[in-house]
Amino acid sequence: MTTGWEAAVEAQIRSAQERGEFDNLPGAGKPIPGRDLPYDESWWIKSFLERERIPGDLLLPTPLQLRRRVERLPGELRDLPTEESVRAVIAALNREIVDFLRAPSGPRVVVRPVNVEETVRRWREERERAAAERVASVADPTTVTVRAQRRRWRLPWRRRRPAGT
């Protein structure tokens, strides 16, 4: 037996089906994603993170997030143009680490502030090495760049339009 409320819902569904509101829905005829995978209790949070494009690092406890940031620091610093900007990024990270160390929470993971002078020294060495490699590649006439060898092919029916049109 159905109650009056359930009967009203069923009647609305039936009338929507008759009007064709369920025809040609996106995903119709396609398999349900993850149907063949074993059951995972946290499927909903994984699908939310994937759908919203949220990095999984945000779910880690604070000390692990800080350790991960310390590990990724050389990659972040690589593209910075000045020593002042490098020092500013390191100072901001060290401030967060010190704030955590004053009031620790989460698992007991060792997190130490980053040595500013050592990191800046490595940053300088890496920039000097990259600059030396660029100079060596430009100075060597036997090195031909791929861009110079590559030829632009166009399909005959695709012609360049003049700049003003």
C-alpha positions in Angstrom: 0.0 0.0 0.0 1.2 3.5 -0.8 0.4 6.5 1.2 -1.2 9.6 -0.4 2.2 11.4 -0.6 3.9 8.5 -2.4 0.9 8.2 -4.8 1.2 11.9 -5.6 4.9 11.5 -6.4 4.3 8.5 -8.5 1.6 10.4 -10.4 4.0 13.3 -11.1 6.7 10.8 -12.4 4.2 9.1 -14.6 2.9 12.4 -16.1 6.5 13.5 -16.7 7.2 10.2 -18.5 4.2 10.7 -20.7 5.3 14.3 -21.6 8.7 12.9 -22.6 10.7 14.8 -20.0 12.9 11.8 -19.3 13.7 11.2 -23.0 17.2 12.0 -24.3 18.8 12.7 -21.0 22.6 13.1 -20.9 24.1 9.8 -20.0 21.2 7.7 -21.3 22.4 4.4 -22.5 25.8 4.8 -21.1 27.2 2.6 -18.3 27.2 3.8 -14.8 30.7 5.0 -14.0 32.5 2.8 -11.4 29.9 0.1 -11.6 32.5 -2.7 -12.1 34.8 -1.4 -9.3 34.6 -2.8 -5.7 32.6 -0.8 -3.2 34.4 2.2 -1.7 33.0 3.9 1.4 34.5 7.2 0.4 33.2 7.2 -3.2 31.2 10.4 -2.6 34.2 12.5 -1.5 36.4 11.2 -4.3 33.8 12.0 -6.9 33.3 15.5 -5.3 37.1 16.2 -5.4 37.2 15.1 -9.0 34.1 17.0 -10.1 35.2 20.2 -8.4 38.8 19.8 -9.3 40.0 20.1 -5.7 43.5 18.8 -5.0 43.6 15.9 -2.6 46.3 17.6 -0.5 43.6 19.8 1.1 42.3 16.8 3.0 45.7 16.1 4.6 46.3 17.2 8.2 48.2 20.5 8.6 51.6 19.0 9.4 51.5 16.8 6.3 50.4 19.7 4.1 53.3 21.8 5.4 55.8 18.9 4.8 54.4 18.6 1.2 54.9 22.3 0.7 58.5 22.1 2.0 59.1 19.2 -0.5 57.7 21.2 -3.4 59.5 24.4 -2.5 62.4 24.1 -5.0 59.9 23.8 -7.9 57.9 26.8 -6.7 61.1 28.9 -6.3 62.5 27.9 -9.7 60.5 30.5 -11.7 60.8 33.4 -9.3 62.7 36.3 -10.8 64.4 37.9 -7.7 66.1 36.9 -4.5 63.7 39.1 -2.6 60.7 37.2 -3.9 62.4 33.9 -3.0 63.0 35.1 0.5 59.4 36.4 0.8 58.0 32.9 -0.2 60.3 31.1 2.2 59.4 33.6 5.0 55.7 33.1 4.4 56.1 29.3 4.6 58.2 29.5 7.7 55.6 31.8 9.3 53.0 29.1 8.7 55.3 26.4 10.1 56.0 28.4 13.3 52.3 29.1 13.7 51.6 25.4 13.5 54.5 24.5 15.9 53.0 26.9 18.5 49.7 25.1 18.5 50.2 21.7 17.0 47.2 19.6 15.9 46.8 16.4 14.0 49.3 13.6 13.9 52.8 14.0 15.3 54.9 14.7 12.2 58.2 16.5 12.4 58.0 19.8 10.5 61.0 22.2 10.7 61.3 25.7 9.3 63.2 26.0 6.0 66.8 27.3 6.2 66.5 30.5 4.2 70.2 31.0 3.4 70.7 27.4 2.2 67.5 27.5 0.0 68.5 30.9 -1.5 72.0 29.5 -2.2 70.5 26.5 -4.0 68.2 28.8 -6.0 71.2 30.9 -7.1 73.2 27.9 -8.1 70.3 26.5 -10.1 69.8 29.8 -11.9 73.5 30.1 -12.7 73.5 26.5 -14.1 70.5 27.2 -16.2 72.0 30.4 -17.6 75.3 28.6 -18.4 73.3 25.9 -20.3 71.5 28.6 -22.3 74.7 30.3 -23.2 76.4 27.0 -24.1 73.5 26.0 -26.4 73.5 29.4 -28.1 77.2 29.5 -28.5 77.4 26.0 -30.0 76.7 26.4 -33.8 76.3 22.6 -34.3 73.2 22.7 -32.1 70.2 23.3 -34.3 66.9 24.1 -32.6 63.9 22.0 -33.4 61.9 25.1 -34.1 64.3 26.1 -36.9 64.0 22.6 -38.5 60.2 22.4 -38.3 58.3 23.6 -41.3 54.8 24.9 -41.2 52.5 22.9 -43.4 49.2 24.2 -44.3 46.3 22.5 -46.0 45.7 24.0 -49.5 42.2 25.2 -48.7 43.3 26.9 -45.5 44.9 30.2 -46.5 46.1 32.9 -44.3 43.8 35.9 -44.1 45.2 39.4 -44.3 45.6 41.1 -40.9 42.9 43.7 -41.5 40.1 41.3 -42.2 
